[in-house]
Amino acid sequence: MLSFSEMGLSFPLVFILIIFGGFFIVSFFITSPNMDTKGLLRVLYSKPVRKADGSVEYPESRNK
């Protein structure tokens, strides 16, 4: 069985991996409510209209 040092892993590296892994899990749970199917399909299938102030509007599709 290989030790951590033989695999090239040190304590600081393992600590950084755990911190970034935890950050990914927390950010996934924070953003997952915004990933609904209706919202994603609205963005993917509509033709967005950019206004003069820089904001984007997604008009409702006429083919429902």
C-alpha positions in Angstrom: 0.0 0.0 0.0 1.3 3.4 -0.9 1.7 6.2 1.6 0.6 9.8 1.0 4.2 10.9 0.5 4.8 8.2 -2.1 1.7 9.5 -4.0 3.1 13.0 -3.9 0.6 14.3 -1.4 1.6 16.3 1.6 -0.5 17.7 4.5 -0.8 21.2 3.0 -1.9 19.8 -0.4 -4.5 17.5 1.2 -5.7 20.5 3.3 -6.1 22.7 0.2 -7.9 19.8 -1.7 -10.4 19.5 1.2 -11.0 23.2 1.4 -11.7 23.5 -2.4 -13.8 20.3 -2.4 -15.9 21.7 0.5 -16.2 25.0 -1.4 -17.5 23.2 -4.5 -20.1 21.2 -2.5 -21.3 24.3 -0.6 -21.5 26.4 -3.8 -23.4 23.6 -5.6 -26.1 23.5 -2.9 -26.4 27.3 -2.9 -26.8 27.5 -6.7 -28.9 24.3 -7.3 -32.3 25.9 -6.6 -31.6 28.3 -9.5 -31.0 25.3 -11.9 -34.6 24.5 -12.7 -35.6 23.0 -16.0 -38.0 25.8 -16.9 -35.4 28.5 -16.4 -32.7 26.7 -18.3 -34.9 25.9 -21.3 -36.1 29.5 -21.3 -32.6 30.7 -21.7 -31.5 28.0 -24.2 -34.5 28.2 -26.5 -35.4 31.9 -26.5 -33.8 34.7 -28.5 -32.6 37.2 -25.8 -33.0 40.9 -26.5 -30.3 43.2 -25.2 -31.6 46.6 -24.1 -29.7 49.8 -24.4 -28.8 49.8 -20.7 -27.1 46.4 -21.1 -29.7 44.3 -19.4 -31.0 41.2 -21.2 -34.7 40.3 -21.6 -36.0 36.8 -22.4 -39.3 37.2 -24.2 -41.9 34.4 -23.9 -41.9 32.0 -26.8 -44.9 32.2 -29.2 -44.8 28.5 -30.0 -46.2 26.9 -26.8 
